[in-house]
């Protein structure tokens, strides 16, 4: 993978490093219960990439995997517990958490699963009840 638009990131301790290349398919915030519990936060900032745009450049054998459902394969560093990415095989996308790639210019465009929010955010971005219709959701937007 080579491109001048590459950004590197890492887990909390640095045992796992990841590189993303090019532009993501989407960026935004997820408010679903699953993401909130996994991240231990009220909202998860996501960047979705095609799998070929994501490369684990260090520590691939250190990555653990957990999946509550087949829709999400959550990957974390088994040394420090730092969350690195989530693979979404059904969508053909990989979520590299925005906080993991600090040099990447995160520009969110949407809130998903906003019906589950515990932290209302008034930022003018679209608030989707679940997912956009293109991703199999209802495509219903909620008021801010």
Backbone as a printed PyTorch tensor [residue, N CA C, xyz], in Angstrom:
tensor([[[  0.8520,  -1.1790,   0.0000],
         [  0.0000,   0.0000,   0.0000],
         [  0.8920,   1.2340,   0.0000]],

        [[  0.7040,   2.0740,  -0.9830],
         [  1.4610,   3.3220,  -0.9860],
         [  0.5620,   4.4400,  -1.5030]],

        [[  0.5900,   5.5210,  -0.8000],
         [ -0.2350,   6.6800,  -1.1350],
         [  0.2280,   7.8150,  -0.2500]],

        [[  0.2380,   9.0260,  -0.7700],
         [  0.6830,  10.1540,   0.0470],
         [ -0.3470,  10.5320,   1.1020]],

        [[ -1.5350,   9.9520,   1.0570],
         [ -2.5630,  10.2410,   2.0570],
         [ -2.6590,   9.0870,   3.0510]],

        [[ -1.5410,   8.7170,   3.6300],
         [ -1.5130,   7.6340,   4.6120],
         [ -1.4220,   8.2380,   6.0130]],

        [[ -2.0930,   7.5830,   6.9470],
         [ -2.0510,   8.0000,   8.3520],
         [ -1.8220,   6.7640,   9.2020]],

        [[ -0.9810,   6.9100,  10.1940],
         [ -0.6680,   5.8030,  11.0820],
         [ -1.2670,   6.0300,  12.4500]],

        [[ -1.5790,   4.9260,  13.0990],
         [ -2.1140,   4.9830,  14.4480],
         [ -1.6370,   3.7810,  15.2240]],

        [[ -2.0570,   3.7010,  16.4730],
         [ -1.6060,   2.6040,  17.3090],
         [ -2.5540,   2.3880,  18.4670]],

        [[ -2.3550,   1.2630,  19.1260],
         [ -3.1140,   0.9940,  20.3370],
         [ -2.5400,   1.8580,  21.4690]],

        [[ -3.0530,   1.7000,  22.6440],
         [ -2.6490,   2.5030,  23.7990],
         [ -1.1600,   2.3560,  24.1290]],

        [[ -0.6240,   1.1200,  24.0680],
         [  0.7770,   0.8930,  24.4390],
         [  1.7350,   0.9290,  23.2520]],

        [[  1.2240,   0.8840,  22.0340],
         [  2.0690,   0.9040,  20.8480],
         [  2.4850,  -0.4670,  20.3390]],

        [[  2.0200,  -1.5420,  20.9590],
         [  2.3600,  -2.8890,  20.4910],
         [  1.7270,  -3.1860,  19.1380]],

        [[  0.5860,  -2.5500,  18.8490],
         [ -0.1070,  -2.7240,  17.5680],
         [ -0.1290,  -1.3760,  16.8580]],

        [[  0.2670,  -1.3950,  15.5990],
         [  0.2100,  -0.1900,  14.7810],
         [ -0.6030,  -0.4890,  13.5350]],

        [[ -1.3110,   0.5270,  13.0790],
         [ -2.1790,   0.3890,  11.9130],
         [ -1.9620,   1.5810,  10.9970]],

        [[ -2.1500,   1.3530,   9.6950],
         [ -2.0340,   2.4310,   8.7100],
         [ -3.2860,   2.4270,   7.8550]],

        [[ -3.8210,   3.6160,   7.5980],
         [ -4.9450,   3.7730,   6.6750],
         [ -4.4730,   4.5990,   5.4970]],

        [[ -5.0090,   4.2810,   4.3230],
         [ -4.5520,   4.9490,   3.1090],
         [ -5.7390,   5.4490,   2.3080]],

        [[ -5.6250,   6.6870,   1.8290],
         [ -6.6610,   7.2550,   0.9880],
         [ -7.7320,   7.9310,   1.8010]],

        [[ -8.9440,   7.8450,   1.3160],
         [-10.0900,   8.4800,   1.9690],
         [-11.0570,   7.4110,   2.4620]],

        [[-11.6370,   7.6150,   3.6270],
         [-12.5970,   6.6340,   4.1310],
         [-13.9120,   6.7050,   3.3690]],

        [[-14.6770,   5.6260,   3.4650],
         [-16.0040,   5.5790,   2.8520],
         [-16.9780,   6.4610,   3.6120]],

        [[-16.7790,   6.5880,   4.9160],
         [-17.6620,   7.4120,   5.7570],
         [-16.9840,   7.7070,   7.0800]],

        [[-17.4550,   8.7830,   7.7020],
         [-16.9880,   9.1700,   9.0420],
         [-18.1860,   9.7040,   9.8110]],

        [[-18.2140,   9.4260,  11.0840],
         [-19.3070,   9.9500,  11.8870],
         [-19.2530,   9.4460,  13.3100]],

        [[-20.4220,   9.4650,  13.9270],
         [-20.5480,   9.0570,  15.3200],
         [-21.5980,   7.9600,  15.4190]],

        [[-21.2760,   6.9250,  16.1850],
         [-22.2470,   5.8640,  16.4320],
         [-22.6980,   5.9500,  17.8840]],

        [[-24.0090,   5.8820,  18.0770],
         [-24.6060,   5.9980,  19.4010],
         [-25.1980,   4.6830,  19.8880]],

        [[-24.9600,   3.5740,  19.1580],
         [-25.5960,   2.3080,  19.5430],
         [-25.0570,   1.8030,  20.8780]],

        [[-25.8950,   1.0270,  21.5420],
         [-25.5350,   0.4590,  22.8430],
         [-24.2720,  -0.3850,  22.7500]],

        [[-24.1320,  -1.1490,  21.6840],
         [-22.9770,  -2.0180,  21.5210],
         [-21.6760,  -1.2200,  21.4510]],

        [[-21.6440,  -0.1810,  20.6360],
         [-20.4390,   0.6570,  20.5300],
         [-20.1580,   1.3840,  21.8430]],

        [[-21.2110,   1.8370,  22.4900],
         [-21.0110,   2.5410,  23.7690],
         [-20.4010,   1.6060,  24.8070]],

        [[-20.9210,   0.3950,  24.9110],
         [-20.3800,  -0.5470,  25.8920],
         [-18.9550,  -0.9510,  25.5350]],

        [[-18.6720,  -1.1570,  24.2410],
         [-17.3340,  -1.5590,  23.8250],
         [-16.3280,  -0.4440,  24.0940]],

        [[-16.6980,   0.7900,  23.7940],
         [-15.7590,   1.9030,  23.9500],
         [-15.7360,   2.4840,  25.3570]],

        [[-16.6950,   2.0880,  26.1830],
         [-16.8200,   2.6310,  27.5450],
         [-17.0010,   4.1460,  27.5010]],

        [[-17.7020,   4.6160,  26.4680],
         [-17.9700,   6.0320,  26.3110],
         [-19.3900,   6.2420,  25.8150]],

        [[-19.8650,   7.4800,  25.8560],
         [-21.2360,   7.7480,  25.4430],
         [-21.4580,   7.7520,  23.9330]],

        [[-20.3810,   7.7750,  23.1550],
         [-20.4830,   7.8160,  21.6960],
         [-19.1540,   7.3140,  21.1150]],

        [[-19.1980,   6.7360,  19.9220],
         [-17.9910,   6.2410,  19.2730],
         [-17.7720,   6.9990,  17.9640]],

        [[-16.5920,   7.6010,  17.8030],
         [-16.2350,   8.2910,  16.5680],
         [-15.6280,   7.2600,  15.6140]],

        [[-16.2650,   7.0750,  14.4430],
         [-15.8120,   6.0470,  13.5070],
         [-15.2860,   6.6200,  12.2060]],

        [[-14.3780,   5.8670,  11.6010],
         [-13.9360,   6.1100,  10.2290],
         [-14.0270,   4.7500,   9.5370]],

        [[-14.8030,   4.6570,   8.4810],
         [-15.0140,   3.3910,   7.7800],
         [-14.1920,   3.3420,   6.4980]],

        [[-13.4420,   2.2690,   6.3480],
         [-12.5180,   2.0890,   5.2340],
         [-12.7890,   0.7520,   4.5400]],

        [[-12.4610,   0.6790,   3.2680],
         [-12.4330,  -0.6080,   2.5890],
         [-11.2660,  -1.3910,   3.2030]],

        [[-11.4250,  -2.6910,   3.3860],
         [-10.3560,  -3.4670,   4.0380],
         [ -8.9770,  -3.3130,   3.4020]],

        [[ -8.9160,  -3.1540,   2.0870],
         [ -7.6160,  -3.0060,   1.4280],
         [ -6.9520,  -1.6650,   1.7280]],

        [[ -7.6730,  -0.7390,   2.3510],
         [ -7.1000,   0.5540,   2.7420],
         [ -6.5450,   0.5310,   4.1640]],

        [[ -6.6870,  -0.5870,   4.8490],
         [ -6.2560,  -0.7110,   6.2430],
         [ -5.1830,  -1.7830,   6.3320]],

        [[ -4.0830,  -1.4460,   6.9770],
         [ -2.9950,  -2.4090,   7.1410],
         [ -2.5040,  -2.3800,   8.5800]],

        [[ -2.4540,  -3.5340,   9.2010],
         [ -1.8210,  -3.6480,  10.5180],
         [ -0.3360,  -3.7870,  10.2320]],

        [[  0.4440,  -2.7790,  10.5920],
         [  1.8630,  -2.7390,  10.2430],
         [  2.7580,  -3.2780,  11.3470]],

        [[  2.2050,  -3.4720,  12.5290],
         [  2.9830,  -3.9990,  13.6500],
         [  2.0290,  -4.6830,  14.6220]],

        [[  2.4440,  -5.8300,  15.1290],
         [  1.7060,  -6.4780,  16.1970],
         [  0.4500,  -7.2260,  15.7980]],

        [[  0.3520,  -7.6720,  14.5580],
         [ -0.8700,  -8.3720,  14.1180],
         [ -1.1690,  -9.5770,  15.0020]],

        [[ -0.1300, -10.2780,  15.4500],
         [ -0.3490, -11.4500,  16.3040],
         [ -0.7770, -11.0690,  17.7150]],

        [[ -0.6430,  -9.7960,  18.0440],
         [ -1.0440,  -9.3030,  19.3650],
         [ -2.5220,  -8.9340,  19.3950]],

        [[ -3.1590,  -8.8580,  18.2280],
         [ -4.5650,  -8.4870,  18.1750],
         [ -5.4700,  -9.6190,  18.6370]],

        [[ -6.3650,  -9.2950,  19.5420],
         [ -7.4120, -10.2190,  19.9400],
         [ -8.6700,  -9.8790,  19.1730]],

        [[ -9.6090, -10.8220,  19.1260],
         [-10.8600, -10.6100,  18.4070],
         [-12.0300, -11.0240,  19.2780]],

        [[-13.0610, -10.2060,  19.2750],
         [-14.3000, -10.5350,  19.9530],
         [-15.4530, -10.1800,  19.0330]],

        [[-16.4370, -11.0590,  18.9550],
         [-17.6250, -10.7150,  18.1780],
         [-18.8560, -11.1940,  18.9270]],

        [[-19.6780, -10.2210,  19.2680],
         [-20.9590, -10.5050,  19.9020],
         [-21.9300, -11.0380,  18.8530]],

        [[-21.8200, -10.4710,  17.6490],
         [-22.6120, -10.9130,  16.5030],
         [-21.6730, -11.0300,  15.3050]],

        [[-22.0700, -11.7370,  14.2620],
         [-21.2220, -11.8450,  13.0710],
         [-21.0390, -10.5050,  12.3370]],

        [[-21.8320,  -9.5090,  12.6780],
         [-21.7620,  -8.2130,  11.9950],
         [-20.5170,  -7.4130,  12.3610]],

        [[-19.9240,  -7.6890,  13.5190],
         [-18.7960,  -6.8820,  13.9900],
         [-17.7290,  -7.7540,  14.6460]],

        [[-16.5390,  -7.7170,  14.0720],
         [-15.3880,  -8.4050,  14.6520],
         [-14.5110,  -7.3250,  15.2950]],

        [[-14.6040,  -7.1870,  16.5880],
         [-13.8900,  -6.1330,  17.3020],
         [-12.4850,  -6.6080,  17.6260]],

        [[-11.4930,  -5.7640,  17.3140],
         [-10.0770,  -6.1210,  17.4770],
         [ -9.4300,  -5.1840,  18.4820]],

        [[ -8.6510,  -5.7630,  19.3910],
         [ -7.9800,  -4.9840,  20.4220],
         [ -6.6030,  -5.5700,  20.6750]],

        [[ -5.7470,  -4.7860,  21.3060],
         [ -4.4060,  -5.2190,  21.6730],
         [ -4.4960,  -6.0750,  22.9330]],

        [[ -3.9610,  -7.2940,  22.8560],
         [ -4.0110,  -8.1820,  24.0170],
         [ -2.9710,  -7.8070,  25.0760]],

        [[ -2.0700,  -6.8870,  24.7620],
         [ -1.0880,  -6.4220,  25.7450],
         [ -1.6850,  -5.3390,  26.6460]],

        [[ -2.2720,  -4.3100,  26.0290],
         [ -2.7760,  -3.1810,  26.8270],
         [ -4.2940,  -3.0960,  26.8760]],

        [[ -4.9770,  -3.8350,  26.0260],
         [ -6.4380,  -3.7690,  25.9680],
         [ -6.9600,  -2.6420,  25.1000]],

        [[ -6.0540,  -1.8710,  24.5000],
         [ -6.4710,  -0.7490,  23.6580],
         [ -7.2120,  -1.2090,  22.4170]],

        [[ -8.3410,  -0.5820,  22.1500],
         [ -9.1530,  -0.9260,  20.9910],
         [ -8.5110,  -0.3420,  19.7410]],

        [[ -8.5180,  -1.1200,  18.6650],
         [ -7.8380,  -0.7110,  17.4400],
         [ -8.8220,  -0.5340,  16.2820]],

        [[ -9.6410,  -1.5590,  16.0170],
         [-10.5400,  -1.4770,  14.8630],
         [-11.6660,  -2.5000,  15.0060]],

        [[-12.6710,  -2.3430,  14.1550],
         [-13.7490,  -3.3190,  14.0570],
         [-13.9690,  -3.6340,  12.5890]],

        [[-13.9490,  -4.9220,  12.2750],
         [-14.2350,  -5.3580,  10.9150],
         [-15.7360,  -5.6100,  10.7980]],

        [[-16.3340,  -5.1090,   9.7140],
         [-17.7580,  -5.3000,   9.4330],
         [-17.8750,  -6.0650,   8.1180]],

        [[-17.7510,  -7.4060,   8.1710],
         [-17.7290,  -8.1930,   6.9300],
         [-18.9680,  -8.0220,   6.0550]],

        [[-20.1380,  -7.8760,   6.6580],
         [-21.3650,  -7.7270,   5.8770],
         [-21.4040,  -6.4500,   5.0570]],

        [[-20.7070,  -5.4290,   5.5260],
         [-20.6550,  -4.1550,   4.8060],
         [-19.4080,  -4.0540,   3.9290]],

        [[-18.4470,  -4.9610,   4.1360],
         [-17.1870,  -4.8590,   3.4030],
         [-16.4040,  -3.6460,   3.8350]],

        [[-16.4840,  -3.3020,   5.1350],
         [-15.8130,  -2.1150,   5.6630],
         [-15.1220,  -2.4300,   6.9890]],

        [[-14.1150,  -1.6380,   7.2880],
         [-13.3990,  -1.7350,   8.5540],
         [-13.4380,  -0.3760,   9.2360]],

        [[-13.8600,  -0.3750,  10.4820],
         [-13.9020,   0.8510,  11.2880],
         [-12.5970,   0.9550,  12.0470]],

        [[-11.7980,   1.9600,  11.7200],
         [-10.6170,   2.2820,  12.5100],
         [-11.0300,   3.4790,  13.3550]],

        [[-11.0610,   3.2710,  14.6650],
         [-11.5630,   4.3120,  15.5630],
         [-10.7980,   5.6070,  15.3540]],

        [[-11.5180,   6.7000,  15.2390],
         [-10.9100,   8.0000,  14.9480],
         [ -9.8080,   8.3470,  15.9450]],

        [[-10.0010,   8.0210,  17.2030],
         [ -8.9960,   8.3450,  18.2230],
         [ -7.7080,   7.5440,  18.0430]],

        [[ -7.7740,   6.4430,  17.3050],
         [ -6.6020,   5.5940,  17.0800],
         [ -5.6470,   6.1990,  16.0630]],

        [[ -6.1520,   7.0450,  15.1640],
         [ -5.3230,   7.6360,  14.1000],
         [ -5.2940,   9.1550,  14.2770]],

        [[ -4.4690,   9.6360,  15.2030],
         [ -4.5000,  11.0460,  15.6080],
         [ -4.1650,  12.0610,  14.5230]],

        [[ -3.4190,  11.6870,  13.4910],
         [ -3.0900,  12.6680,  12.4450],
         [ -4.1420,  12.7370,  11.3510]],

        [[ -5.1060,  11.8200,  11.3750],
         [ -6.1440,  11.8160,  10.3520],
         [ -7.1360,  12.9490,  10.6190]],

        [[ -7.4620,  13.7520,   9.6010],
         [ -8.4040,  14.8670,   9.7850],
         [ -9.8580,  14.3630,   9.8410]],

        [[-10.3130,  14.0430,  11.0330],
         [-11.6620,  13.5190,  11.2380],
         [-12.6950,  14.5930,  10.9450]],

        [[-13.5650,  14.3240,   9.9670],
         [-14.6270,  15.2460,   9.5740],
         [-15.9320,  14.4650,   9.5330]],

        [[-16.6160,  14.3510,  10.6720],
         [-17.8450,  13.5580,  10.7250],
         [-18.9250,  14.1390,   9.8340]],

        [[-19.7370,  13.2490,   9.2580],
         [-20.8060,  13.6880,   8.3670],
         [-22.1790,  13.2210,   8.8320]],

        [[-22.2390,  12.3040,   9.8120],
         [-23.5120,  11.7150,  10.1900],
         [-23.4350,  11.1150,  11.5880]],

        [[-24.5810,  11.0230,  12.2250],
         [-24.7420,  10.2720,  13.4790],
         [-25.6030,   9.0670,  13.1430]],

        [[-25.1740,   7.8620,  13.5440],
         [-25.9810,   6.6650,  13.3070],
         [-26.4620,   6.0920,  14.6390]],

        [[-27.5680,   5.3690,  14.5670],
         [-28.2150,   4.7820,  15.7530],
         [-28.5240,   5.8540,  16.8060]],

        [[-28.9460,   7.0140,  16.3070],
         [-29.1890,   8.1470,  17.2060],
         [-30.3820,   7.9060,  18.1340]],

        [[-31.2690,   6.9890,  17.7770],
         [-32.4050,   6.6880,  18.6600],
         [-31.9260,   6.1160,  19.9910]],

        [[-30.6780,   5.6300,  20.0420],
         [-30.1280,   5.0510,  21.2580],
         [-29.2320,   6.0130,  22.0390]],

        [[-29.1360,   7.2480,  21.6040],
         [-28.1720,   8.1620,  22.2090],
         [-28.4010,   8.3880,  23.7000]],

        [[-27.3080,   8.5590,  24.4120],
         [-27.3410,   8.9960,  25.8070],
         [-26.6480,  10.3550,  25.9350]],

        [[-26.1270,  10.8410,  24.7910],
         [-25.4440,  12.1280,  24.7510],
         [-25.9140,  12.8980,  23.5220]],

        [[-27.0340,  13.5990,  23.6260],
         [-27.5010,  14.3840,  22.4800],
         [-26.4300,  15.3890,  22.0440]],

        [[-26.2250,  15.4850,  20.7410],
         [-25.2030,  16.3730,  20.1950],
         [-25.8590,  17.3030,  19.1750]],

        [[-25.7820,  18.5710,  19.4280],
         [-26.3730,  19.5690,  18.5230],
         [-25.2550,  20.1790,  17.6760]],

        [[-24.9900,  19.5270,  16.5450],
         [-23.9010,  19.9600,  15.6850],
         [-24.3200,  20.1840,  14.2360]],

        [[-25.6240,  20.0670,  13.9490],
         [-26.1200,  20.2960,  12.5990],
         [-25.9610,  19.1120,  11.6570]],

        [[-25.3350,  18.0400,  12.0960],
         [-25.1800,  16.8640,  11.2430],
         [-26.4630,  16.0360,  11.2400]],

        [[-26.7040,  15.2800,  10.1700],
         [-27.8810,  14.4070,  10.1340],
         [-27.8310,  13.3720,  11.2650]],

        [[-28.9830,  13.1180,  11.8620],
         [-29.1140,  12.1520,  12.9480],
         [-29.9900,  11.0080,  12.4450]],

        [[-29.3850,   9.8730,  12.1440],
         [-30.1140,   8.7290,  11.6090],
         [-30.6700,   7.8820,  12.7540]],

        [[-31.9350,   7.4870,  12.6150],
         [-32.5630,   6.6210,  13.6180],
         [-31.7150,   5.3660,  13.8250]],

        [[-31.3110,   4.7390,  12.7300],
         [-30.4470,   3.5600,  12.7840],
         [-29.3230,   3.7680,  11.7720]],

        [[-29.4240,   3.1810,  10.5980],
         [-28.4120,   3.3420,   9.5550],
         [-29.0310,   3.9400,   8.3060]],

        [[-28.1990,   4.5330,   7.4460],
         [-28.7100,   4.9820,   6.1580],
         [-29.2900,   3.7990,   5.3780]],

        [[-30.2430,   4.0660,   4.5170],
         [-30.8910,   3.0130,   3.7260],
         [-29.8750,   2.2350,   2.8880]],

        [[-28.8390,   2.9110,   2.3900],
         [-27.8170,   2.2510,   1.5780],
         [-27.0750,   1.1650,   2.3440]],

        [[-27.1240,   1.2350,   3.6700],
         [-26.4310,   0.2480,   4.5060],
         [-27.4060,  -0.7210,   5.1620]],

        [[-28.6280,  -0.7360,   4.6670],
         [-29.6140,  -1.6630,   5.1850],
         [-30.4630,  -1.1360,   6.3260]],

        [[-30.2900,   0.1240,   6.6590],
         [-31.0880,   0.7390,   7.7180],
         [-32.3910,   1.2950,   7.1880]],

        [[-33.1270,   1.9520,   8.0710],
         [-34.4050,   2.5380,   7.6650],
         [-34.2300,   3.8150,   6.8570]],

        [[-33.0920,   4.4800,   7.0260],
         [-32.8680,   5.7520,   6.3530],
         [-33.6350,   6.9090,   6.9950]],

        [[-34.2720,   6.6520,   8.1320],
         [-35.0670,   7.6750,   8.8210],
         [-34.1460,   8.6140,   9.5850]],

        [[-34.3170,   9.9090,   9.3210],
         [-33.5750,  10.9330,  10.0590],
         [-34.4130,  11.4220,  11.2410]],

        [[-33.7320,  11.6630,  12.3430],
         [-34.3960,  12.1640,  13.5490],
         [-34.0770,  13.6440,  13.7240]],

        [[-34.9640,  14.3700,  14.4290],
         [-34.6620,  15.7830,  14.6780],
         [-33.4940,  15.9210,  15.6480]],

        [[-32.8160,  17.0430,  15.5300],
         [-31.7230,  17.3120,  16.4520],
         [-32.2870,  17.6040,  17.8190]]])
